[in-house]
Amino acid sequence: MKTSERVYWIKLVLSIISAIVCVSLQVYVGLDGSIVFMLGSLLYLLLSDLLANMMKLERNHALKIGIGTYVFTWIMTWTILFTILKI
């Protein structure tokens, strides 16, 4: 498996974990949705930078790999879990 493919799949898994963290902060701690959204976006930037350092990739390239997958999976998982837990 190529390095970029590993980064892609790692970001997919981390997006689900990030959504769980965001839902937990929003439902149980009571943070506002916009603050949690900014936190999830910040997590993406931090995770991309960390993966770039770990996998020895250029920062811009690591930032671009899997951005659509991360955002789509993160928002969909966050929305579904928030809907389930809010009821």
N, C-alpha and C positions, 0 to 999 in steps of 0.2 A: 504494500500500500504506500502510495506517495505521501510525502509530508503534507501537502495541501489537502489531501483527502482526510488525513488524520485530524488536521485542524478543523475541517468542515464538520466531521462527526463529533468531535469534542465540543464544538460550539453548539451543536444541536442538543446534546445532553445538558450542557451548561445553561441553555436557554430554558429548559424545563425546570431546572433547579432554581434559576433566577426568578421564574414565574412563581414558584412555590414560596420563595422568600418575599416577593412583592405582595402576594396575596396575604401571607401571614402578617406582614407589617400593616397592611391596609385593614384587615378584618380584626385582628387581635390587639394590635397596638393603637389603631385608630388614626393612622397617618392619612393625609389627603391623597387622592388619586394622582394629582399632578406631581407631588413630591415623590411618590413611589415610581411614577413613570420616569422622572429624572434619575432616580436611583438605578432603575433597570438599564437606562441608557449609559449611565456611568459604569455600571458593571460590564457592559459590552466593551467599552473602551479599555477598561482595566484588564479584562480577560484576553482581549486581542493583543495587548501589549505583553502580557505575561506569556501567552502562547508564542508570540514572535521571539521572545528571548529563549524560551525553552526549546523551540524547534529550529532555532537559528535561521529565522526568516526575516526579510525586510519588514519594517513596521507597517508601511503602507500596504504591502501585499497581504500581510496577515490581517489587516483591518478590513480589506475588501473580501477576503474569503468568507463565504457563508453569512454575509450580512443580511441578505433576504431571508434566509432560513432562520437565523436567530430572531429577527424581528417578528416574522410571521408566527413562528412557534411560540415565542415568548408572549406575544399579545393574545394569541388564541388560547393558550394554556391559562394565562392570567384571567382572561374573561370567563372561561368555562369554570375554573375553580372559584372565582369570585361569585359567580351566579349560584353555584351549588352551596357555597358556605354562607352566603348572605341570606339564603332562605332559611 
